[in-house]
């Protein structure tokens, strides 16, 4: 190979050795190395204290390991809590129904269903406590089916396995992972830049509209939809990142509320851009100046944000935004001043104010009271996952009971554990196939390990090295979103199937039975999640849209003293938008998905306008007049999310009412 070819391969612009790829490779390698060290420590402690199932500590390490120490701490805490709760429930139902297998199966199915439902409703690693509660019940009972009197000792052994795995992982990761705020600040900066670029693209697109053009309603360039989706993805990822970092980093914890408010404002800016905005008026040259001003101001802000030192001196950015606000005042002096012109000016001015607040929240060293935002509970998905948990548990237990298969409990353990884990992912149905494939792939790996590797091992060192070698593919691929759930299934169930005990006993019949149980469980998993209870993303999306509609209608009906703050209401609705965008990503009809998301964004804009209109009413007469108007325009129609042309008209009318109200207040 010539020197020129080598130079191209290793250049920063090359496909395989680009700086981004190399950085990702190093991060993945560092994480994998830490996991392998944690496995070695956990396995060593398990052998020293003579645990009956030392490989359970290895599965714990694989499950709780996370690149961020804060996430690992949170995950570990909830894992231990879920294990304690699950162990207690396992002992309780075994004691209550030890004489009746059928009642035991029903109780087990109901508890697993409740755990799956709770895992779907909860957020972050709080959901993990529900997951652990579900499958710890069967893990504890697994070794006690033949001798129920040993269920308490089985629970204590399981708790010991988990604690050893958690502590070992925490020791390794906390000793080898520096506490740094730069990754969090970098993620905030990237999301902010994505928001600014999206807004600039929107306004620069409107400046290019000629007088003769007439844009189709509810249509934006595809590039804007793509940039909006990318920005929303980055913003959505910030919430767990901040939560995890705050649990381990004092600097992030001190400013967590401010950072969350900044994320809220970023999402609000993105949600404000939809076809209703651009179709509020007919294209005309009088609006081009407004959008040109917005485009230039945003470009100047973007240049400043690209400088890493902007956080230390945000005054220059404030000056740019203030200058942009002053420039907008000239458009209000033009005669005649129409409601459409005022709406455009106010929209751009509100954008500048929002950017000003975002920069304040990201840079000012101050503590603020946390903003209370009620979590959005997605009940249709939770109920569906709960029903899946009940159904798959009943099927597995009855198959075992009717066939009297010795390894039936292994199949039960797999399907319950997999169902609980799948309840936390965006699409449990889609992930079930990936999980099943990853699990089945662990079978040939286990066969190679047992036949060609394990008989040659005569000490702890070789055992550790061989295990990490076979677990490495699953650990490594967890960084890839497309394969993460399958890689997780491979790593966890390879560790379970390896059957490494404190005193090695080679039993090919038991191993073959275990493989058959895993295969049957994988088939059952896909059958329940994809055939018997398939997903219904369209219905889920409609449910979220209905919830948004009710929230907007509620703003027009509730009394003035019960009105939420703008940030609080927006934060609650943005949760719905994030869930809706996730559901729409599974649609095959991309145009329909974009249309639905546009309607959701217009609803959020409409709600913000209604809230602003009601909060600006300064006396009982104005408040009464506004409420009468909203009753006629919003509550009586009950169609704000399904009539796009009516939505556009309503947005325009509310802007006009604001225009009249401001004029009255000035007089």
N, C-alpha and C positions, 0 to 999 in steps of 0.2 A: 504494500500500500504506500502510495507516495506521500511526501510530506504535506503536499497541498490538501490531499483528502483528509489526512489526520487533523490538519489545522481547521478545516471546515467542520469536522465532527465535534471538535472540542471548543469551537467558537461559541460565544454566548448566544448567537442567533440560531445555532443549529437546533434541529428537532429533538435529538436524543440527549444532548448535553447542554441544554439551555440552563440559564441560571435558576429559573423557576423549577425545572425538573430536578436539578441537582439539589436544590434546597429541600424539595419534597422528599427526595431519596434519603437525605441525611436525617430528616425528622422521623421518617418511618423506621430507618435503621436504628436510631437512638431509642425510639419507643420499643422496638422489638427486643433490643438488647436489655433494656430495663425489665421487660416482661420475663425474659429468660432468666435473669438474675433473681427475680422475685419467685419464679417457679423453683429454682434451685434452693432458695432459702426456705420456702414453705415445705418443700418435700423433705428437706433435711430435718426440720423441726418435727414434722409428722412422724418420721422414722425414729427420732430420738425419744419422743413421748409415747411411742408404740400405739399409734392410732390404727384401728382395724382397716380403715379405707383412706390411705394417704393420698390417693389421687383426687379425692374430693377437695383437698386444699389446692391442687393444681387447677381444677375447674373454677374455683373461687378466684384465683389470680387472673385467669383468662377473662373472667366476666367483669371484675371490678377495675381492671387496668384501664387507665385513661391518660392521654398525654398531659392533660392539665391536672396538677396536684389537687386543686380545689374541687374539680369534678370527681376525682378519685376519692377524696375525703367524703364528699356528699354521697356518692354512690355507696361507699363502704358503710357509712352510718345507716342509710336506709336499708341496705342489705342485711345488716345485723338485726335491725328492728323488725324487718319482715320475717327473718328467720326465727326470731324469738316468738313472734305472733303465730307464724305457721306451725312451729313445733308445739306450741300450746294447744292450738286447734286440733292438730293431729292426735295428740294424747286425749283430748276431750271427746272427739267423735269416736275414737277407737274404744274408749271406756263406755260410751253411751250405747254403742251398737255392736258390741263384740259378739253378741248372740244372733244378730240378724244381718247377713251380708247385704240383702237388698236395701234395707234402710241405711246401711253404711254407704252404699254406692250412691243413693239419692242425696244423702247429706254431703258426701264428698263432691258430687256434681254441682250442688247448689253453692258450696263454698268456692269452688273453682270458678263458677260463673260470676259470683260476686267479685272475686279477685280480678278477673278479666275486665269486668265492667269498671271497677275502680281504677285499674291501670289505664283504661282509655280516657277516663275523666280527668285524672290528675296530670300534672305537668312536671317536667324535668325528672329528677331521680326520686321524687316523692312517689311517682308511679311505680318505681322499682320496688318499694316496700310492698305494694299490692302484688306485684309479680312474684316476689319471694314468698309471700304468704301463700299464694296459690300452689306453687310446686314444692314448697318445703313440706306441705302436708303429705304429699305422696312419697317424697323421698324418705321422710321419717317412718312412714307406714310400710315402706317397701320391704325393709328387713324384719318387720314385725308381723307380717301376715300369717306366717307359720306359727309364731309364738307371740301372741298379742301382749303377754305379760312383759315383754322386753321393749315395749314402745317407748317408755320413759328413757331408758338407757340409749335407745336409738336417737331420741331427740337431743340428748346431751352430747352424743357423739357428733351429730350433725352440726350442732352449735359450735363445738370445738373445732371442727374442720373449717367452718366459715371464719371464725375468729383468727385462727392461725393464718389462713390465706389472706385475710384483710390486713392484719398487722404486718405480715411479711411484705406485702405489696406496698403498704404505706411507708415502711422503713426504707425500702429501696428507692422509691420514687421521690420521697422527701429529701433523701440524702443526695440524689443525683440531679434533681430538677431545681434550678435557681428560681427564686420568686422575682419575676420581672413584670413591670406594667406595660412595657413597650408593645408586646403582642396585642394587648387589649386596645391600647391607644391606636395602634396601626389598623386594627379592624374597624374601630370607630371612624378613623380618618378615611378608610377605603369606602365605607358605606356613605359617608358624607359627600365624598367626591362623586359617587354614583348618583346620588340625589341631585347634586348640582349639574352634572352632565345631562341628566334626563330633563331637568327643567330648561336648561339652555337649548337642548334639541327641540323641545316643544315650542319655545318662543321664536327661535330662529326659523322654524318651519312656518310659523304664522306670518313672519315678515316677508316670506317668499310668495304669499298668496296675492295674486293680482286681482284687480277690481272685477274682472270678468269671470273669475273662478267662482264656483259654488260647491264647496266641499259636501260630499254626501254625509248625511247625519250619522253619528256614531261610528265614524271611520277615522282612524289615525294611521299613519304610516307603520308598516310592520316593524321597522327599526325602533319606533317608540315603544311598541308593545314589548319588544325584546329587552330594551333597556329598562323598562318598568319592571319586568319580571326579574331581571338580574338585580336591580336595586332592592326590590322587596325581599329577595332571597338573602341578600347581605344583611338587611335590617332585621329580618326574622331570626337570623343566626346570632344576633348580638345579645338577645335576651338571655339564653342559657350561658353564653360566654361570660357575660357580666356576673350572673349569679354564681357560677363556678369560681371565677377569679376572686370575687368578694369573700368567699369562704376561706381563702388562704392568703389573700393579699390585703394588708391593712389600708394601703393607699386607695385601692379600688373600693374597698368597703366604705371608707369615709365619704366617697363621692358617688356611691352607688345610686342614690336617689336622683342626683343631677344627671348622671349618665343615662338613667332610664328615661328621664324627661326629655333629654336630647334625642333618644331613639324614638320616643313618642312623636316629637315634632318632625323628625325626618319622615316617618311613615305618613304623617299628616300632609306633608308637602307632596309626597308621591301620590297620595290618594286624591289630592286636589286636581290632578291633571287627567282629564277624561274628555271624550268628544263633546259633552255638554258645554265645557268651558269654551272650546273653539267655535261652537255653533251658537253661542249666546247672542251673537250678532252676525250680520252678513259681512263678508270680507270687504273691507274698504280701506283706502289709503290712510284715513284718519287714525286707524288703529295701528298702522305699521310702525309709527314712531314710538308708541307705547311698548310694543314688543321688541323693537330695536334697542330701546333703553334697557329693558330687562335682559336682553341677550348680552349687551356690552357689560352690564354690571355683573352678571353671572360669570362671564369670561374673566373679568378682573379678579373676582373672588377665587375662582378655580386656580388661577396663577399663584395667588398667595397661599392657598391650601397646599399646593405642591411643594412648598418650602417646608421642610421638617420643623423649622424653628417657629412656625406661626403661632403655636400655642403660647410661647413666651411673650409674644407681642401681638395680640389680636386687634390692637387699636387701628392699625392700618386697614383691616377688613371692615371694622365698624365705620370708618370714614368712607369707604367705598359704598357701603349700604346706605349710609346717611345721605351721601351725594345722590344716589339713585332715587331715594325718597323725595328729595328736593326737586329733582328733575321731573318727577311725575306731577308735581303741583302745576306745572305749566299747562298740562293737558286739561286741567280743570277750569282754566281761565278762557278756554276757547268757547266761542258762541256759535251755535247753541250748545249747551251742555246737556246731552241726552243721558238717559238712564243706562244705555248700553256703554257709552263712554265712561261713565262713572263706575260701572261694574268692572270694566277692564282695568281701569286705574286702581280700583280698590283691590282687585285680585292680585295685581303685581305688587302693590304696597303691602298687602298681607303676606305675600311671599318673602319680601325683604324683612319684615318684622319677624317672621318665623325663622329665617336664617340668622337674624341677630340673636334670637333667643337660643338657638342651637349652639352658636359659638359661645355665648355666655355660659351655658350649662357645661360645655366641654372644657372651658378654660378657667373659670372663676373658682378659686379655692374656698369653697363655702359648703357648709352643711345645710341641708334643707329637710323639712319634714317629708317623709315618704308619702308618695301619692297612692292612695288606695284605689286599686282597680279590681273590680270583681272578675274572677276568672270565668271565661266562657266555657260552659259545660255542653259538650256535643253529645246529647243523649241518644240520638239515633244510632250513631256509631258504637257508643258504649253498650247499648242494649243488644245490638247485633253481635258484638264480641262476647258479651255475657252469655247469649244464647249459644254461640259456638262453643264456649267453654263447657256449658252444661251438656250439650249434645255429644261432643267428642269424648267427654269423661264417661257418660253413660254407655256409649258404644264400646269404648275400650274395656270398661269394667265388666259389661255383660259378655263380651267376647271371651274374656279370661274366665269368667265364672262358668259359662256354658261349655267351653272346650277343655277346661281344667289344664290349660297350657302352663307348664312350670315357669316359663319366662313371660307370662302375661303381665305380671307387675312391671317388668322392664318396659313393655309397650305402653302401659299406663303412665309410667313416669315420663317417658319421652313426649307423648301427646299432651300431657298436662303442662309440662315445662315449656314446650314449644308454643302451645296456645297462649300461655301467660306472657311469654316474651313477645309474641306477635301482636298482642293487644296494644303495645306501646308504639308501633310503627304506623306511618301514615296510611298505608294500604295493607292490611293484614292478609287479604286474599292474594295479592300479588306477591308479597313476601313469603307466603307459605310455600310456594313452589321453590323459591330460591333456598329457603331453609331446608326443605326436604332434599333437594339435590346436594347441598353441602353436607348434610348428614349422611346420605348414602355414600358419598365419595370418601367418607371417613372409614368405611368398611374395608375396601381394598388396602387402604393405608394401614389399618389395624392388622389385617392378615399378613402383610409384608413385615410389619414390626414383630408380630408374634412368631412367625416362622423363621425369619432370617436374622433378626436383630436381638430380640430378648433372650434367646437361649445362650448367646455369647457373652452376656453381661454378668460380671461377677463382683460388682461394687457400685457404690453410690455415684461416683463420678461419671462412669460410663452410662448409668441409668439416666442421670440428669442430661447429659449431652445428647443421648439418643432421643429422649422425649422432646427436647427443644428442637431437634432437627425435624422431627415429624410434625410438631405443632407450628413451626415457623410459617408455612403457607397460610394457615388460618389467622395467625397473628398479623402477618404482613398485609393481607388483603382486607383487613378490617378498616384500613384507611381509604379504601376505594368504595364510594357510595353504592355503586352498582353491585358489588360482590360482598359487601360487608356482612349482611345477614347470613348469607351462605357460608362465608368464611367463619363466622361466629359459630354456626351449627357444626361445621367441620371440627373446629378446635375443641369445643366443649364436649362433643360426643365422642371424639377420638380419645380424649382423656378418660371418659367414663368407660369406654369399651376396652381400654388397654388392660384392665384388670390387674394392675400392679398392686400387690398386697405386701404386708409386712413379712409374711412368709410365703414366697412364691409357690403357687400350685398351678400347674399347667393342665387345663381341662378343655380339650377341643370341643367336646359336646356342649359344654356350657357357653363357650365362645360362639359356636354356630347358632345356638338358640338365641343368644344376645343379638347377633346380626339379624336373624329372622324377625325378632321383636322390633328392632329399629326400622327394618324395611316395611313391616306391616304398619308401624306407627306413622311413617312418612306417607304411605298411601292414604291412611286414614286422615292425616292432617290436610292433605290436598283435597280429598273428597269432601270434607266438611266445610273448609274455608272457601273452596272454589265452585263446588257443585251443589251441595245441600243448602248452604247459606252463602250465596255469592254476594259480592259487593253491589251497592246501589249508589254510585257516586252522584248520579243525577238527582236522586231523591235527597241525598245529603246536602248537595249544593242548594237545592230549593229550600231546604229547612233553614240553612244559614241565611239565605236571602229573606225568608219570612221573618227571621229574628231581627235582621237589620230593619225591615219595614216596620215591625212593631216598635223598635226603639225610636225610630223617627216619629211615628204617630204618637208615641208616649210623650215626646218632648212638647208636642202641641197641646196635650191634654192636661198634664200635671200642673199643680199649683206653682206659683212663682217661687215660693220659699223652698220648694223641693227640687228645684232645677240643679242638676249637677254642674260642676265646673267644666269648662270646655276641654281641658286636658283629660279629666277623668272620663268624660263621655267618649272622647275620641280614642282613648286608650282601650276602653272596653270594646269599641267597634273594630279597632284595628286587629284585635285578636280574632274576630270573626273573619276579617278580610284575609288574614294569614291562613286560616283554616280553609277558607273558600278557595284561595289560590292553589293550595295543596290538592284539594279535591279536583279542581279544574285541570290540573296538570295530568290527570289520568284520562281526560276526555280525548277521544279520537278526533272529534270535530273541533279543530283549533279556533275556527271562526266563532263557533258557539261559545267556547270558553272565553274568548276575548270579549264577546258581547255581554256575557253574564258578569264578568269582572268590571266592565265599564258601568253596568247598571249598579253594581255594588258601590263603586267609587262615587257615582252621582248621588246615591243615597246618603253616603257619608257627607258629601258637600252640602246636600240639602239639609241634613240634620244640623250641621255646624251653622248654616245660615239661620235656621229656625232658632237655635239656641242663642245666637248673637242678637237676633231680632228681639227675642223676649228679654234678654238681659239688658238691652239698650233702652227698653221702655222705662222712662224715668218718673212716671206718675201713674196713678190708678187709671186715668182716662186713656193714656197711651197703652197701658197694659191690657185694658179691656178691649180696645180697638184691635190690637194685635191678636188677641186670643180669638175674637170673633172671626177675623180674617183667616186665621189658621184653621179654625173649625170648619169653615166653608171650603177652604182650598185643599186641606190635607185630610182631616179626619173623615169628612163626608165622602171623599173620593175613594179612599182605601185602595188605591191603585198606584201608589208612588213608585213601586218597583217593577211594574209590568207594563206601564204606558210610557215609553221613552219620549214621545213627543209631548205628552202631558208633563213629564218631568222637566223637560226643557222649558216649557211655558211657565211652570211653577217656579223654577229657579229665576227666570227673568222677572216674574211678578214680585218675588220676595226682594230681589235687588231694587226694584222700583219702590216698593214699600220702604225699604231702608233709606233710599234717596229722599222720599217725602218726609220720613221721620226725622232725618238729620236737618232738613230745611226747616221743619217746624221747631226743632230744638234750638237752631241758630236764631230764629226770630224771637 
